[in-house]
Amino acid sequence: MPNPTAAILIIGDEILSGRTREANAHYLAGELVRTGIDLKEIRVVADDMAAIAGALNALRAAHDHVFTSGGIGPTHDDITADAVAHAFGVTLDVREDARALLAEHYAASGLEFNAARLRMARVPQDATLIDNPISAAPGFSIGNVHVMAGVPNIFQAMVASVLPRLTGGKPMLSQSLRIDRGEGTIAEALAALAADFPDLSMGSYPFIQNGAYGTNIVIRGTDSARIDTAMTRLAALFPGEPA
């Protein structure tokens, strides 16, 4: 059986403006590789209700899991929860279990649990809360969508909470070979090799070092024996190349 597939929807004007460097997709990709869930798509949208809901509906129809990042905080532009509720056609209200978590957190912190912070307790009734051990404000899962914070350390904590719930497949494995030749000189042989191993992914990544062209070939798949066989064939095509 093929591995489950996933997409991540990054939400926020600050990403699109270049003000904030996006890190969550990179982190999630590595975690999904180890879980045996294949990340197939990354999208970035603005803080716009229609854009978020439209992208979400497209992604959740195409993939087994969709992870969102960003837009679930206390300010007026944090509209991800609203957009998710709109996409699913459900209501969004303050939920008692989420409110209790936040009330306890702010009481322990000595901070006011004001109306802005209460916004973070708005969760669809049938959703499952995602634990946030850092700042208490929960994410939530509804259907095949997992709604999480954009702050990287909170996002990572939420990923750690969500992934054990999901059924993965075979972890993605990889091996690489550095070839001190340009892509143009190895492309034909590499294409023939790739055709012989349609179950594997063969990526070609060129570089220039000290004025000389080279290429790193990365072979990925879930079957270690098949990767070994392909790597042996690749090394035979370009003998004497560094590992």
MARBA-3410 file (N, C-alpha, C, O; in Angstrom, 1 decimal):
243
0.8,-1.2,0.0,0.0,0.0,0.0,0.9,1.3,0.0,1.9,1.3,0.7 ~ 0.5,2.3,-0.8,1.3,3.5,-0.8,1.1,4.2,0.6,0.1,4.0,1.3 ~ 2.1,5.0,0.9,2.0,5.8,2.1,0.9,6.8,2.0,0.5,7.3,0.9 ~ 0.3,7.2,3.2,-0.6,8.4,3.2,0.1,9.6,2.7,1.3,9.7,2.8 ~ -0.7,10.5,2.2,-0.1,11.8,1.7,-0.6,13.0,2.5,-1.6,12.9,3.3
0.2,14.0,2.4,-0.1,15.2,3.3,0.2,16.5,2.5,1.0,16.5,1.5 ~ -0.4,17.6,3.0,0.0,18.9,2.5,0.0,19.8,3.7,-0.5,19.5,4.7 ~ 0.8,20.9,3.5,0.8,22.0,4.6,0.4,23.3,4.0,0.8,23.7,2.9 ~ -0.5,24.0,4.7,-1.0,25.3,4.2,-0.4,26.3,5.2,-0.8,26.4,6.4 ~ 0.5,27.1,4.7,1.1,28.2,5.5,0.3,29.5,5.4,0.0,29.9,4.2
-0.1,30.0,6.5,-1.1,31.2,6.4,-0.4,32.4,7.1,0.1,32.3,8.2 ~ -0.4,33.5,6.3,0.1,34.7,6.9,0.7,35.7,6.0,1.5,35.4,5.1 ~ 0.3,37.0,6.1,0.8,38.0,5.3,2.3,38.2,5.5,3.1,38.6,4.6 ~ 2.7,37.9,6.8,4.1,38.1,7.1,5.1,37.2,6.4,6.2,37.6,6.1 ~ 4.6,36.1,5.9,5.4,35.1,5.1,5.5,35.7,3.7,6.6,35.7,3.1
4.4,36.1,3.2,4.3,36.5,1.8,5.1,37.9,1.6,5.6,38.1,0.5 ~ 5.1,38.7,2.6,5.8,39.9,2.5,7.3,39.8,2.7,8.1,40.7,2.4 ~ 7.8,38.6,3.2,9.2,38.5,3.4,9.6,38.9,4.8,10.8,38.8,5.1 ~ 8.7,39.4,5.6,9.1,39.9,6.9,9.5,38.7,7.8,10.4,38.8,8.7 ~ 8.9,37.5,7.7,9.1,36.4,8.5,9.6,35.2,7.6,9.0,34.9,6.6
10.7,34.6,8.0,11.2,33.4,7.3,10.4,32.2,7.7,10.4,31.9,8.9 ~ 9.9,31.5,6.7,9.0,30.3,7.0,9.9,29.1,7.4,10.9,28.8,6.7 ~ 9.6,28.5,8.5,10.4,27.3,9.0,9.6,26.1,9.2,10.1,25.0,9.3 ~ 8.3,26.2,9.4,7.4,25.1,9.8,7.3,24.0,8.7,7.2,22.8,9.1 ~ 7.2,24.4,7.5,7.1,23.4,6.4,8.3,22.5,6.4,8.3,21.3,6.2
9.5,23.1,6.6,10.8,22.4,6.6,10.8,21.4,7.7,11.2,20.2,7.6 ~ 10.3,21.9,8.9,10.3,21.0,10.1,9.3,19.8,9.9,9.6,18.7,10.1 ~ 8.1,20.2,9.4,7.1,19.1,9.3,7.5,18.1,8.2,7.3,16.9,8.4 ~ 8.2,18.5,7.2,8.6,17.6,6.1,9.5,16.5,6.7,9.4,15.3,6.4 ~ 10.5,16.9,7.6,11.4,15.9,8.2,10.6,15.0,9.1,11.0,13.8,9.2
9.7,15.5,9.9,8.9,14.6,10.8,8.0,13.6,10.0,7.9,12.5,10.4 ~ 7.4,14.1,8.9,6.6,13.2,8.1,7.4,12.1,7.5,6.9,11.0,7.3 ~ 8.6,12.4,7.0,9.5,11.4,6.4,9.7,10.2,7.4,9.6,9.1,7.0 ~ 9.9,10.6,8.7,10.2,9.5,9.7,8.9,8.8,10.0,8.9,7.6,10.5 ~ 7.7,9.4,9.8,6.5,8.8,10.2,5.9,7.9,9.0,5.1,7.1,9.3
6.4,8.1,7.8,5.9,7.4,6.7,4.7,8.0,6.1,3.8,7.3,5.5 ~ 4.6,9.4,6.2,3.6,10.1,5.5,4.3,11.0,4.5,5.2,11.8,4.8 ~ 3.8,11.0,3.2,4.5,11.7,2.1,4.0,13.1,2.0,2.8,13.2,1.6 ~ 4.8,14.1,2.2,4.4,15.5,2.0,4.4,15.8,0.5,5.5,15.7,-0.1 ~ 3.3,16.1,0.0,3.2,16.3,-1.5,3.0,17.7,-1.9,3.2,18.0,-3.1
2.6,18.6,-1.0,2.3,19.9,-1.4,2.5,20.9,-0.3,2.2,20.6,0.9 ~ 3.0,22.1,-0.6,3.1,23.2,0.3,2.5,24.4,-0.4,2.9,24.8,-1.5 ~ 1.6,25.1,0.3,1.0,26.3,-0.2,1.1,27.4,0.9,1.2,27.1,2.1 ~ 1.2,28.6,0.4,1.3,29.8,1.2,0.1,30.7,0.8,0.1,31.1,-0.4 ~ -0.7,31.2,1.7,-1.8,32.1,1.4,-1.8,33.3,2.4,-1.2,33.2,3.5
-2.4,34.3,2.0,-2.5,35.5,2.8,-3.6,35.3,3.9,-4.3,34.4,3.9 ~ -3.6,36.3,4.8,-4.7,36.3,5.8,-6.0,36.8,5.2,-6.4,37.9,5.4 ~ -6.5,35.9,4.4,-7.8,36.3,3.7,-8.7,35.1,3.8,-8.3,33.9,3.4 ~ -9.9,35.3,4.2,-10.9,34.2,4.5,-11.1,33.3,3.3,-11.0,32.1,3.4 ~ -11.4,33.9,2.2,-11.7,33.1,1.0,-10.5,32.4,0.5,-10.6,31.2,0.1
-9.3,33.0,0.6,-8.1,32.3,0.1,-7.8,31.1,1.0,-7.4,30.0,0.5 ~ -7.9,31.3,2.3,-7.6,30.2,3.2,-8.6,29.0,3.0,-8.2,27.9,2.9 ~ -9.9,29.4,3.0,-11.0,28.3,2.9,-10.8,27.6,1.5,-11.0,26.4,1.4 ~ -10.6,28.4,0.5,-10.5,27.8,-0.9,-9.3,26.8,-1.0,-9.4,25.7,-1.5 ~ -8.1,27.3,-0.5,-6.9,26.4,-0.5,-7.2,25.2,0.4,-6.8,24.1,0.0
-7.8,25.4,1.5,-8.0,24.2,2.5,-8.9,23.2,1.8,-8.6,22.0,1.9 ~ -10.0,23.6,1.2,-10.9,22.7,0.6,-10.2,21.9,-0.5,-10.5,20.7,-0.7 ~ -9.4,22.6,-1.3,-8.7,21.9,-2.4,-7.7,20.9,-1.8,-7.6,19.7,-2.3 ~ -7.0,21.2,-0.8,-5.9,20.4,-0.3,-6.5,19.2,0.5,-6.0,18.1,0.4 ~ -7.6,19.4,1.2,-8.2,18.3,2.0,-8.9,17.3,1.1,-9.1,16.1,1.5
-9.3,17.7,-0.1,-9.8,16.7,-1.0,-8.8,15.9,-1.7,-9.0,14.8,-2.2 ~ -7.6,16.5,-1.8,-6.5,15.8,-2.6,-5.6,15.0,-1.7,-4.9,14.1,-2.3 ~ -5.6,15.2,-0.4,-4.6,14.5,0.4,-5.2,13.9,1.7,-6.3,14.2,2.1 ~ -4.5,12.9,2.2,-5.0,12.2,3.4,-5.0,13.1,4.7,-5.8,13.0,5.5 ~ -4.0,14.0,4.7,-3.9,14.9,5.9,-3.5,16.3,5.4,-2.7,16.5,4.4
-4.0,17.3,6.0,-3.6,18.7,5.8,-3.3,19.4,7.1,-4.0,19.3,8.1 ~ -2.1,20.0,7.1,-1.6,20.7,8.3,-1.6,22.2,8.0,-1.2,22.6,6.9 ~ -2.2,23.0,8.9,-2.1,24.4,8.7,-1.2,25.0,9.7,-1.0,24.5,10.8 ~ -0.6,26.1,9.4,0.4,26.8,10.3,0.1,28.3,10.2,0.1,29.0,9.2 ~ -0.3,28.9,11.4,-0.4,30.3,11.5,-1.9,30.8,11.6,-2.8,30.1,11.2
-2.1,31.9,12.2,-3.4,32.6,12.2,-4.3,32.1,13.3,-5.6,32.2,13.1 ~ -3.9,31.5,14.4,-4.8,31.1,15.4,-4.6,31.8,16.8,-4.9,31.3,17.8 ~ -4.0,33.0,16.7,-3.7,33.8,17.9,-4.8,34.7,18.3,-6.0,34.5,17.9 ~ -4.6,35.8,19.1,-5.6,36.6,19.7,-6.0,37.9,18.9,-6.9,38.6,19.3 ~ -5.3,38.2,17.8,-5.5,39.5,17.2,-6.5,39.4,16.0,-7.0,38.3,15.6
-6.9,40.5,15.5,-8.0,40.6,14.5,-7.6,39.9,13.2,-8.5,39.4,12.5 ~ -6.3,39.8,12.9,-5.9,39.1,11.6,-5.7,37.6,11.8,-5.4,37.0,10.8 ~ -6.0,37.1,13.0,-5.9,35.6,13.2,-7.3,35.0,12.9,-8.1,34.9,13.7 ~ -7.4,34.7,11.6,-8.7,34.2,11.1,-8.7,32.8,10.6,-9.7,32.4,10.0 ~ -7.7,32.1,10.9,-7.6,30.7,10.4,-8.8,29.8,11.0,-9.4,29.1,10.2
-9.1,29.9,12.3,-10.2,29.1,12.8,-11.5,29.4,12.1,-12.3,28.5,11.8 ~ -11.7,30.7,11.9,-12.9,31.1,11.2,-13.0,30.5,9.8,-14.0,30.0,9.3 ~ -11.8,30.6,9.1,-11.8,30.1,7.7,-12.0,28.6,7.6,-12.6,28.0,6.7 ~ -11.4,27.9,8.6,-11.6,26.4,8.7,-13.0,26.1,8.9,-13.6,25.2,8.3 ~ -13.7,26.8,9.9,-15.1,26.5,10.1,-15.9,26.8,8.9,-16.8,26.0,8.6
-15.6,27.9,8.2,-16.3,28.2,6.9,-16.1,27.1,5.9,-17.1,26.7,5.2 ~ -14.9,26.6,5.8,-14.6,25.5,4.8,-15.4,24.3,5.1,-15.9,23.6,4.2 ~ -15.6,23.9,6.4,-16.3,22.7,6.8,-17.8,23.0,6.9,-18.5,22.0,7.1 ~ -18.2,24.2,6.9,-19.6,24.5,7.1,-20.1,24.2,8.5,-21.2,23.8,8.7 ~ -19.3,24.5,9.5,-19.6,24.3,10.9,-19.5,25.6,11.6,-18.9,26.6,11.2
-20.1,25.7,12.8,-20.1,26.9,13.6,-18.8,26.9,14.4,-18.1,25.9,14.7 ~ -18.4,28.1,14.9,-17.2,28.3,15.6,-17.5,29.1,16.9,-17.9,30.3,16.8 ~ -17.4,28.5,18.0,-17.8,29.2,19.3,-16.7,28.9,20.3,-15.9,27.9,20.2 ~ -16.7,29.7,21.4,-15.9,29.4,22.5,-16.3,28.0,23.1,-17.4,27.8,23.4 ~ -15.3,27.1,23.2,-15.6,25.8,23.8,-15.1,25.7,25.2,-14.0,26.2,25.5
-15.8,25.1,26.1,-15.5,25.1,27.5,-14.2,24.5,27.8,-13.4,25.0,28.6 ~ -13.8,23.3,27.1,-12.6,22.7,27.5,-11.4,23.5,27.0,-10.4,23.6,27.8 ~ -11.5,24.2,25.9,-10.4,25.1,25.5,-10.4,26.4,26.4,-9.3,26.8,26.7 ~ -11.5,26.9,26.8,-11.6,28.0,27.6,-10.9,27.7,29.0,-10.2,28.6,29.6 ~ -11.2,26.5,29.5,-10.6,26.1,30.8,-9.1,26.1,30.8,-8.5,26.5,31.7
-8.6,25.5,29.7,-7.1,25.4,29.5,-6.5,26.8,29.6,-5.5,27.1,30.3 ~ -7.1,27.7,28.9,-6.6,29.1,28.8,-6.7,29.8,30.1,-5.8,30.5,30.6 ~ -7.9,29.7,30.8,-8.1,30.3,32.0,-7.1,29.9,33.1,-6.6,30.7,33.8 ~ -6.8,28.6,33.1,-5.8,28.1,34.1,-4.4,28.6,33.8,-3.7,29.0,34.7 ~ -4.1,28.7,32.5,-2.8,29.2,32.1,-2.6,30.6,32.5,-1.6,31.0,33.1
-3.6,31.5,32.2,-3.4,32.9,32.5,-3.5,33.2,34.0,-2.9,34.1,34.5 ~ -4.3,32.4,34.7,-4.3,32.5,36.1,-2.9,32.2,36.8,-2.5,32.9,37.6 ~ -2.3,31.1,36.3,-1.0,30.8,36.8,0.1,31.8,36.4,1.1,31.9,37.1 ~ -0.1,32.4,35.2,0.8,33.4,34.8,0.7,34.8,35.4,1.5,35.7,35.2 ~ -0.5,35.0,36.0,-0.8,36.3,36.6,-1.2,37.3,35.5,-1.1,38.5,35.7
-1.6,36.9,34.4,-2.0,37.7,33.3,-3.5,37.7,33.1,-4.2,36.8,33.5 ~ -4.1,38.8,32.6,-5.5,39.0,32.4,-6.0,38.1,31.3,-5.4,38.0,30.2 ~ -7.0,37.3,31.6,-7.7,36.5,30.6,-8.8,37.3,29.9,-9.9,37.3,30.3 ~ -8.3,38.2,29.0,-9.2,39.2,28.4,-9.9,38.6,27.2,-9.8,37.5,26.8 ~ -10.7,39.5,26.5,-11.5,39.1,25.4,-10.7,38.6,24.2,-11.0,37.7,23.5
-9.6,39.3,24.0,-8.7,38.9,22.9,-8.2,37.5,23.1,-8.1,36.7,22.2 ~ -7.7,37.2,24.3,-7.2,35.9,24.6,-8.3,34.8,24.5,-8.0,33.7,24.2 ~ -9.5,35.2,24.9,-10.6,34.3,24.8,-10.9,33.8,23.4,-11.4,32.7,23.1 ~ -10.6,34.7,22.4,-10.7,34.3,21.0,-10.0,33.0,20.7,-10.5,32.2,19.8 ~ -9.0,32.7,21.4,-8.2,31.5,21.1,-8.9,30.2,21.6,-8.4,29.1,21.4
-10.0,30.3,22.3,-10.8,29.2,22.8,-11.9,28.9,21.8,-12.7,28.0,22.1 ~ -12.0,29.6,20.7,-13.0,29.3,19.7,-12.6,28.1,18.9,-11.6,28.1,18.1 ~ -13.4,27.0,19.0,-13.0,25.7,18.4,-14.3,25.1,17.9,-15.3,25.1,18.6 ~ -14.4,24.5,16.7,-15.6,23.8,16.3,-15.9,22.7,17.3,-15.1,22.0,17.8 ~ -17.2,22.5,17.5,-17.7,21.6,18.5,-17.2,20.2,18.4,-16.8,19.5,19.4
-17.1,19.6,17.2,-16.7,18.2,17.0,-15.2,18.1,16.7,-14.8,16.9,16.5 ~ -14.4,19.1,16.9,-13.0,19.0,16.7,-12.3,18.4,17.9,-12.8,18.5,19.0 ~ -11.1,17.9,17.7,-10.3,17.3,18.7,-9.2,18.3,19.0,-8.5,18.8,18.1 ~ -9.0,18.7,20.3,-8.0,19.7,20.6,-6.6,19.1,20.4,-6.3,17.9,20.6 ~ -5.7,20.0,20.0,-4.2,19.6,19.9,-3.5,20.3,21.0,-3.6,21.5,21.2
-2.8,19.6,21.8,-2.1,20.1,23.0,-1.1,21.1,22.7,-0.3,21.0,21.7 ~ -1.0,22.2,23.5,0.0,23.2,23.4,0.6,23.4,24.8,0.1,24.2,25.6 ~ 1.7,22.7,25.0,2.3,22.7,26.4,3.1,24.0,26.6,3.6,24.2,27.7 ~ 3.2,24.9,25.6,4.0,26.1,25.7,3.2,27.3,26.2,3.5,28.0,27.1 ~ 2.1,27.5,25.4,1.3,28.7,25.7,-0.1,28.4,26.0,-1.0,29.3,26.1
-0.5,27.1,26.0,-1.8,26.6,26.4,-2.8,26.7,25.3,-3.7,25.9,25.1 ~ -2.8,27.8,24.5,-3.8,28.0,23.4,-3.8,26.8,22.5,-2.8,26.5,21.8 ~ -4.9,26.0,22.4,-4.8,24.7,21.7,-5.0,24.9,20.2,-5.6,25.9,19.7 ~ -4.4,24.0,19.4,-4.8,23.8,18.0,-6.0,22.9,18.0,-6.5,22.5,19.1 ~ -6.4,22.4,16.8,-7.5,21.4,16.8,-7.4,20.7,15.5,-6.9,21.2,14.4
-8.0,19.5,15.5,-8.1,18.6,14.3,-9.6,18.5,14.0,-10.4,18.2,14.9 ~ -9.9,18.6,12.7,-11.3,18.4,12.3,-11.2,17.7,10.9,-10.6,18.2,10.0 ~ -11.9,16.6,10.8,-11.8,15.8,9.6,-10.3,15.4,9.5,-9.7,14.9,10.4 ~ -9.8,15.7,8.3,-8.4,15.3,8.0,-7.5,16.6,8.1,-6.4,16.6,7.5 ~ -7.9,17.6,8.8,-7.2,18.9,8.8,-6.7,19.1,10.3,-7.5,18.9,11.2
-5.5,19.5,10.4,-4.9,19.7,11.7,-4.4,21.2,11.8,-3.5,21.6,11.1 ~ -5.0,22.0,12.6,-4.9,23.4,12.7,-3.9,23.8,13.8,-4.2,23.5,15.0 ~ -2.8,24.4,13.4,-1.7,24.6,14.4,-1.1,26.0,14.3,-1.4,26.7,13.4 ~ -0.4,26.4,15.4,0.1,27.7,15.5,1.3,27.9,14.5,1.9,27.0,14.0 ~ 1.6,29.2,14.3,2.7,29.6,13.4,4.0,29.8,14.1,5.0,29.7,13.4
4.0,30.0,15.4,5.2,30.2,16.1,6.0,28.9,16.1,5.4,27.9,16.5 ~ 7.2,28.9,15.6,7.9,27.6,15.3,7.9,26.6,16.5,7.7,25.4,16.4 ~ 8.3,27.1,17.7,8.4,26.1,18.8,7.1,25.6,19.3,7.0,24.5,19.7 ~ 6.0,26.4,19.1,4.7,25.9,19.4,4.2,25.0,18.3,3.6,23.9,18.6 ~ 4.5,25.3,17.1,4.1,24.4,16.0,4.8,23.0,16.2,4.1,22.0,16.0
6.0,23.0,16.6,6.7,21.8,16.7,6.1,21.0,17.9,6.0,19.7,17.8 ~ 5.8,21.6,19.0,5.1,20.9,20.1,3.8,20.3,19.6,3.4,19.2,20.1 ~ 3.0,21.1,18.8,1.8,20.5,18.3,1.9,19.4,17.4,1.2,18.4,17.4 ~ 3.0,19.4,16.5,3.3,18.3,15.7,3.5,17.0,16.5,3.1,16.0,16.2 ~ 4.3,17.2,17.6,4.6,16.1,18.5,3.3,15.5,19.1,3.2,14.3,19.4
2.3,16.3,19.3,1.0,15.9,19.8,0.2,15.2,18.8,-0.5,14.2,19.1 ~ 0.2,15.7,17.5,-0.6,15.1,16.5,-0.1,13.8,15.9,-0.9,12.9,15.7 ~ 1.1,13.8,15.6,1.6,12.6,14.8,1.4,11.3,15.4,1.1,10.3,14.7 ~ 1.5,11.1,16.7,1.2,9.8,17.3,-0.3,9.3,17.0,-0.6,8.1,17.1 ~ -1.2,10.2,16.7,-2.6,9.8,16.4,-2.7,9.3,15.0,-3.7,8.6,14.7
-1.8,9.6,14.1,-1.9,9.3,12.7,-1.3,8.0,12.3,-0.3,7.6,12.9 ~ -1.9,7.3,11.4,-1.3,6.1,10.8,-0.4,6.4,9.7,-0.8,6.9,8.7 ~ 0.8,6.1,9.9,1.8,6.3,8.8,2.1,5.0,8.0,1.5,4.0,8.2 ~ 3.0,5.1,7.1,3.4,4.0,6.3,4.9,3.6,6.5,5.3,3.6,7.7 ~ 5.6,3.4,5.5,7.0,3.1,5.6,7.8,4.4,5.5,7.6,5.2,4.7
8.7,4.5,6.5,9.6,5.7,6.5,10.4,5.9,5.2,10.8,4.9,4.6 ~ 10.5,7.1,4.7,11.3,7.3,3.5,12.8,7.3,3.8,13.2,7.9,4.7 ~ 13.5,6.5,3.0,14.9,6.3,3.2,15.7,7.0,2.0,15.1,7.2,1.0 ~ 16.9,7.3,2.2,17.7,7.9,1.1,19.1,7.6,1.2,19.7,7.4,2.2 ~ 19.8,7.6,0.0,21.2,7.5,-0.1,21.6,8.5,-1.2,20.9,8.9,-2.1
22.9,9.0,-1.1,23.3,10.0,-2.1,24.7,9.7,-2.6,25.5,9.0,-1.9 ~ 25.0,10.2,-3.8,26.3,10.0,-4.4,26.7,11.3,-5.0,26.0,11.9,-5.8 ~ 27.9,11.8,-4.7,28.4,13.0,-5.3,29.2,12.6,-6.6,30.0,11.7,-6.6 ~ 28.8,13.3,-7.6,29.5,13.1,-8.9,30.1,14.4,-9.4,29.4,15.4,-9.5 ~ 31.4,14.4,-9.6,32.1,15.6,-10.0,32.0,15.8,-11.5,33.0,16.0,-12.2
30.8,15.9,-12.0,30.5,16.2,-13.4,29.2,17.1,-13.4,28.4,16.9,-12.5 ~ 29.1,17.9,-14.4,27.9,18.7,-14.5,26.7,17.8,-14.9,26.8,16.7,-15.4 ~ 25.5,18.4,-14.6,24.2,17.6,-14.9,24.1,17.3,-16.4,23.6,16.2,-16.7 ~ 24.6,18.2,-17.2,24.4,17.9,-18.7,25.1,16.7,-19.1,24.7,16.0,-20.1 ~ 26.2,16.3,-18.5,27.0,15.1,-18.9,26.5,13.8,-18.3,26.9,12.7,-18.8
25.7,13.9,-17.3,25.2,12.6,-16.7,23.7,12.4,-16.9,23.2,11.4,-16.5 ~ 23.0,13.4,-17.5,21.5,13.4,-17.5,21.0,12.1,-18.3,20.1,11.5,-17.8 ~ 21.6,11.8,-19.4,21.1,10.7,-20.2,21.2,9.3,-19.4,20.3,8.6,-19.4 ~ 22.4,9.1,-18.8,22.6,7.8,-18.1,21.7,7.8,-16.9,21.1,6.7,-16.5 ~ 21.5,9.0,-16.2,20.6,9.0,-15.0,19.2,8.8,-15.4,18.5,8.1,-14.7
18.7,9.3,-16.5,17.3,9.1,-16.9,17.1,7.6,-17.2,16.0,7.1,-16.9 ~ 18.1,6.9,-17.8,17.9,5.5,-18.1,17.8,4.7,-16.8,17.0,3.8,-16.7 ~ 18.7,5.1,-15.9,18.6,4.4,-14.6,17.3,4.6,-13.9,16.7,3.7,-13.3 ~ 16.8,5.8,-13.9,15.5,6.1,-13.2,14.4,5.3,-13.9,13.5,4.9,-13.2 ~ 14.5,5.2,-15.2,13.4,4.4,-15.8,13.4,2.9,-15.4,12.4,2.3,-15.4
14.6,2.4,-15.0,14.7,1.0,-14.5,14.2,0.9,-13.1,13.9,-0.2,-12.6 ~ 14.0,2.0,-12.4,13.6,2.0,-10.9,12.4,2.9,-10.7,12.6,3.9,-10.0 ~ 11.3,2.7,-11.4,10.2,3.6,-11.3,9.6,3.7,-9.9,8.9,4.7,-9.6 ~ 9.9,2.8,-9.0,9.4,2.9,-7.6,10.3,3.8,-6.7,9.9,4.0,-5.6 ~ 11.4,4.2,-7.3,12.3,5.1,-6.5,12.3,6.5,-7.1,12.0,6.7,-8.2
12.6,7.5,-6.2,12.8,8.9,-6.7,14.3,9.2,-6.8,15.0,9.0,-5.8 ~ 14.7,9.7,-7.9,16.1,10.1,-8.1,16.2,11.6,-8.4,15.7,12.1,-9.4 ~ 16.8,12.3,-7.4,16.9,13.7,-7.6,18.3,14.1,-7.9,19.3,13.5,-7.5 ~ 18.4,15.1,-8.8,19.7,15.6,-9.2,19.9,17.1,-8.8,19.1,17.9,-9.1 ~ 21.0,17.3,-8.0,21.2,18.6,-7.4,22.5,19.1,-7.7,23.5,18.7,-7.1
22.6,20.1,-8.7,23.9,20.6,-9.1,24.6,21.5,-8.2,23.9,22.2,-7.4 ~ 25.9,21.6,-8.3,26.6,22.6,-7.4,27.9,23.0,-8.2,28.3,22.4,-9.2 ~ 28.5,24.1,-7.8,29.8,24.6,-8.3,30.7,24.7,-7.1,30.4,25.4,-6.2 ~ 31.8,24.1,-7.2,32.8,24.2,-6.1,34.2,24.4,-6.7,34.7,23.6,-7.5 ~ 34.8,25.5,-6.2,36.1,25.9,-6.7,36.1,26.0,-8.3,37.1,25.6,-8.9
35.0,26.5,-8.8,34.9,26.7,-10.2,34.6,25.5,-11.0,34.4,25.6,-12.3 ~ 34.5,24.3,-10.4,34.1,23.1,-11.1,32.7,22.7,-10.9,32.2,22.9,-9.8 ~ 32.1,22.1,-11.9,30.7,21.7,-11.8,30.6,20.3,-11.2,31.5,19.4,-11.4 ~ 29.6,20.1,-10.4,29.3,18.7,-9.8,27.8,18.5,-9.6,27.0,19.5,-9.8 ~ 27.5,17.3,-9.3,26.1,17.0,-9.1,25.9,16.0,-7.9,26.7,15.0,-7.9
25.0,16.2,-7.0,24.7,15.3,-6.0,23.4,14.5,-6.4,22.4,15.2,-6.7 ~ 23.5,13.2,-6.5,22.3,12.4,-6.8,21.8,11.8,-5.6,22.5,11.1,-4.8 ~ 20.5,12.0,-5.3,19.9,11.4,-4.1,18.8,10.5,-4.6,17.9,10.8,-5.3 ~ 18.9,9.2,-4.1,17.9,8.2,-4.4,17.1,8.0,-3.1,17.6,7.7,-2.1 ~ 15.7,8.1,-3.3,14.8,8.0,-2.2,13.8,6.9,-2.4,13.4,6.6,-3.6
13.4,6.2,-1.4,12.3,5.2,-1.5,12.1,4.6,-0.1,12.8,4.9,0.9 ~ 11.2,3.6,-0.1,10.9,3.0,1.2,11.5,1.6,1.3,11.4,0.9,2.4 ~ 12.1,1.1,0.2,12.7,-0.3,0.2,14.2,-0.2,0.2,14.8,0.2,-0.8 ~ 14.8,-0.5,1.3,16.3,-0.3,1.4,17.0,-1.2,0.4,18.1,-0.7,-0.1 ~ 16.5,-2.4,0.2,17.2,-3.2,-0.8,17.2,-2.7,-2.2,18.2,-2.7,-2.9
16.1,-2.1,-2.6,16.0,-1.5,-3.9,16.9,-0.3,-4.0,17.5,0.0,-5.1 ~ 17.0,0.5,-3.0,17.9,1.7,-3.0,19.3,1.2,-3.1,20.1,1.8,-3.9 ~ 19.7,0.2,-2.4,21.1,-0.4,-2.5,21.4,-0.8,-3.9,22.5,-0.5,-4.4 ~ 20.4,-1.5,-4.5,20.7,-2.0,-5.9,20.8,-0.8,-6.8,21.7,-0.8,-7.7 ~ 20.0,0.2,-6.7,20.1,1.4,-7.6,21.4,2.1,-7.3,22.0,2.6,-8.3
21.8,2.2,-6.1,23.0,2.9,-5.8,24.2,2.2,-6.4,25.2,2.8,-6.8 ~ 24.2,0.9,-6.3,25.3,0.1,-6.9,25.4,0.3,-8.4,26.5,0.5,-9.0 ~ 24.2,0.4,-9.1,24.2,0.6,-10.5,24.7,2.1,-10.8,25.4,2.3,-11.7 ~ 24.3,3.0,-9.9,24.7,4.4,-10.1,26.2,4.5,-10.0,26.9,5.2,-10.8 ~ 26.8,3.9,-9.0,28.2,4.0,-8.7,29.0,3.4,-9.9,30.1,3.8,-10.2
28.4,2.3,-10.5,29.1,1.6,-11.6,29.1,2.5,-12.8,30.0,2.4,-13.7 ~ 28.0,3.3,-13.0,28.0,4.2,-14.1,29.0,5.3,-14.0,29.5,5.8,-15.1 ~ 29.4,5.7,-12.8,30.4,6.8,-12.6,31.4,6.4,-11.6,31.5,6.9,-10.5 ~ 32.3,5.4,-12.0,33.3,4.9,-11.1,34.3,6.0,-10.6,34.6,6.9,-11.3 ~ 34.7,5.8,-9.4,35.7,6.7,-8.8,35.2,8.0,-8.3,36.0,8.9,-7.8
33.9,8.1,-8.2,33.3,9.3,-7.7,33.2,9.2,-6.1,33.1,8.1,-5.6 ~ 33.3,10.3,-5.4,33.3,10.2,-3.9,31.9,9.9,-3.4,30.9,10.2,-4.1 ~ 31.8,9.2,-2.3,30.5,8.8,-1.7,29.9,10.0,-1.1,28.8,9.8,-0.5
END
